[in-house]
Amino acid sequence: MFQGASSLSLDAKGRLSVPTRHRDVLLATAGGQLTLTRHPHGCLMIFPRPEWEKFRDKIAALPMNAQWYKRLFLGSAMDVEMDGTGRVLVSPELREAAGITRETLLLGMGSHFELWDKATHQAKEAEALAAMDPQTLQDLAF
């Protein structure tokens, strides 16, 4: 299970260095094979290949009135492999779609990761926090 946030910079070629704490798990569970795709909230999703296959099957099974979800998730999907130093290439098309330039935030989301442009994430997080229901926060109190 992936969790936590990592601030990362893409290199000049658009490669992302996977944090060391996640590399061993990705190598053991997916042989370093990952799939990147778009998310409707404006980030990218990064799946270990076995988790991608489960997600892909769910998306493929959606009814015809969900074609845009299929186009978004399946039509944008790109298979990548971690190189020997734990880097993955984020294609120019995916970087452009998510507005990712150089500074990013990688969030562990359980079975997969989200990759955000850092400034975009900060702005969307501020919006979300301002719109949160105080009762929901009280219900989450320990």
Contacts in CASP RR format, 6 or more apart in sequence:
PFRMAT RR
TARGET T0000
AUTHOR 0000-0000-0000
METHOD contacts of the structure
MODEL  1
MFQGASSLSLDAKGRLSVPTRHRDVLLATAGGQLTLTRHPHGCLMIFPRP
EWEKFRDKIAALPMNAQWYKRLFLGSAMDVEMDGTGRVLVSPELREAAGI
TRETLLLGMGSHFELWDKATHQAKEAEALAAMDPQTLQDLAF
1 110 0 8 1.000
1 111 0 8 1.000
2 22 0 8 1.000
2 25 0 8 1.000
2 108 0 8 1.000
2 109 0 8 1.000
2 110 0 8 1.000
2 111 0 8 1.000
2 112 0 8 1.000
2 113 0 8 1.000
3 108 0 8 1.000
3 109 0 8 1.000
3 110 0 8 1.000
4 107 0 8 1.000
4 108 0 8 1.000
5 105 0 8 1.000
5 106 0 8 1.000
5 107 0 8 1.000
5 108 0 8 1.000
6 19 0 8 1.000
6 105 0 8 1.000
6 106 0 8 1.000
7 103 0 8 1.000
7 104 0 8 1.000
7 105 0 8 1.000
7 118 0 8 1.000
8 16 0 8 1.000
8 17 0 8 1.000
8 19 0 8 1.000
8 104 0 8 1.000
8 105 0 8 1.000
8 106 0 8 1.000
9 102 0 8 1.000
9 103 0 8 1.000
9 104 0 8 1.000
10 16 0 8 1.000
10 90 0 8 1.000
10 95 0 8 1.000
10 100 0 8 1.000
10 101 0 8 1.000
10 102 0 8 1.000
10 104 0 8 1.000
11 17 0 8 1.000
11 87 0 8 1.000
13 89 0 8 1.000
14 89 0 8 1.000
14 90 0 8 1.000
14 92 0 8 1.000
14 95 0 8 1.000
15 83 0 8 1.000
15 87 0 8 1.000
15 88 0 8 1.000
15 89 0 8 1.000
15 90 0 8 1.000
16 87 0 8 1.000
16 88 0 8 1.000
16 89 0 8 1.000
16 90 0 8 1.000
16 104 0 8 1.000
16 106 0 8 1.000
16 115 0 8 1.000
17 85 0 8 1.000
17 86 0 8 1.000
17 87 0 8 1.000
18 26 0 8 1.000
18 82 0 8 1.000
18 86 0 8 1.000
18 87 0 8 1.000
18 88 0 8 1.000
19 106 0 8 1.000
22 113 0 8 1.000
23 82 0 8 1.000
23 86 0 8 1.000
26 32 0 8 1.000
26 34 0 8 1.000
26 48 0 8 1.000
26 82 0 8 1.000
27 82 0 8 1.000
29 48 0 8 1.000
29 50 0 8 1.000
30 48 0 8 1.000
30 49 0 8 1.000
30 50 0 8 1.000
30 51 0 8 1.000
31 49 0 8 1.000
32 48 0 8 1.000
32 49 0 8 1.000
32 81 0 8 1.000
32 82 0 8 1.000
33 48 0 8 1.000
33 49 0 8 1.000
33 79 0 8 1.000
33 80 0 8 1.000
33 81 0 8 1.000
33 82 0 8 1.000
34 46 0 8 1.000
34 47 0 8 1.000
34 48 0 8 1.000
34 49 0 8 1.000
34 52 0 8 1.000
34 79 0 8 1.000
34 80 0 8 1.000
34 81 0 8 1.000
34 82 0 8 1.000
34 88 0 8 1.000
35 46 0 8 1.000
35 47 0 8 1.000
35 49 0 8 1.000
35 52 0 8 1.000
35 56 0 8 1.000
35 77 0 8 1.000
35 78 0 8 1.000
35 79 0 8 1.000
35 80 0 8 1.000
36 44 0 8 1.000
36 45 0 8 1.000
36 46 0 8 1.000
36 47 0 8 1.000
36 77 0 8 1.000
36 78 0 8 1.000
36 80 0 8 1.000
36 88 0 8 1.000
36 90 0 8 1.000
36 91 0 8 1.000
36 94 0 8 1.000
36 115 0 8 1.000
37 44 0 8 1.000
37 45 0 8 1.000
37 47 0 8 1.000
37 52 0 8 1.000
37 72 0 8 1.000
37 73 0 8 1.000
37 74 0 8 1.000
37 75 0 8 1.000
37 76 0 8 1.000
37 77 0 8 1.000
37 78 0 8 1.000
37 94 0 8 1.000
38 44 0 8 1.000
38 45 0 8 1.000
38 72 0 8 1.000
38 73 0 8 1.000
38 76 0 8 1.000
38 94 0 8 1.000
38 97 0 8 1.000
38 98 0 8 1.000
39 45 0 8 1.000
39 98 0 8 1.000
39 114 0 8 1.000
40 69 0 8 1.000
40 72 0 8 1.000
41 124 0 8 1.000
42 97 0 8 1.000
42 98 0 8 1.000
42 99 0 8 1.000
42 116 0 8 1.000
42 120 0 8 1.000
43 98 0 8 1.000
43 114 0 8 1.000
43 115 0 8 1.000
43 116 0 8 1.000
43 117 0 8 1.000
43 120 0 8 1.000
43 121 0 8 1.000
44 90 0 8 1.000
44 94 0 8 1.000
44 97 0 8 1.000
44 98 0 8 1.000
44 100 0 8 1.000
44 114 0 8 1.000
44 115 0 8 1.000
44 116 0 8 1.000
45 112 0 8 1.000
45 113 0 8 1.000
45 114 0 8 1.000
45 115 0 8 1.000
46 88 0 8 1.000
46 106 0 8 1.000
46 112 0 8 1.000
46 113 0 8 1.000
46 114 0 8 1.000
46 115 0 8 1.000
47 55 0 8 1.000
47 111 0 8 1.000
47 112 0 8 1.000
47 113 0 8 1.000
48 111 0 8 1.000
48 112 0 8 1.000
49 79 0 8 1.000
51 111 0 8 1.000
51 112 0 8 1.000
52 77 0 8 1.000
52 112 0 8 1.000
55 73 0 8 1.000
55 112 0 8 1.000
56 73 0 8 1.000
56 74 0 8 1.000
56 77 0 8 1.000
59 69 0 8 1.000
59 70 0 8 1.000
59 73 0 8 1.000
59 74 0 8 1.000
60 70 0 8 1.000
60 74 0 8 1.000
62 69 0 8 1.000
62 70 0 8 1.000
76 93 0 8 1.000
76 94 0 8 1.000
76 97 0 8 1.000
78 91 0 8 1.000
78 93 0 8 1.000
78 94 0 8 1.000
80 88 0 8 1.000
80 89 0 8 1.000
81 88 0 8 1.000
82 88 0 8 1.000
90 100 0 8 1.000
90 115 0 8 1.000
94 100 0 8 1.000
95 101 0 8 1.000
98 115 0 8 1.000
98 116 0 8 1.000
98 117 0 8 1.000
98 120 0 8 1.000
99 117 0 8 1.000
99 120 0 8 1.000
100 115 0 8 1.000
100 116 0 8 1.000
100 117 0 8 1.000
101 117 0 8 1.000
103 117 0 8 1.000
103 118 0 8 1.000
103 119 0 8 1.000
104 115 0 8 1.000
104 116 0 8 1.000
104 117 0 8 1.000
104 118 0 8 1.000
105 115 0 8 1.000
105 116 0 8 1.000
105 117 0 8 1.000
105 118 0 8 1.000
105 121 0 8 1.000
106 113 0 8 1.000
106 114 0 8 1.000
106 115 0 8 1.000
106 116 0 8 1.000
107 113 0 8 1.000
107 114 0 8 1.000
107 115 0 8 1.000
107 116 0 8 1.000
108 114 0 8 1.000
END
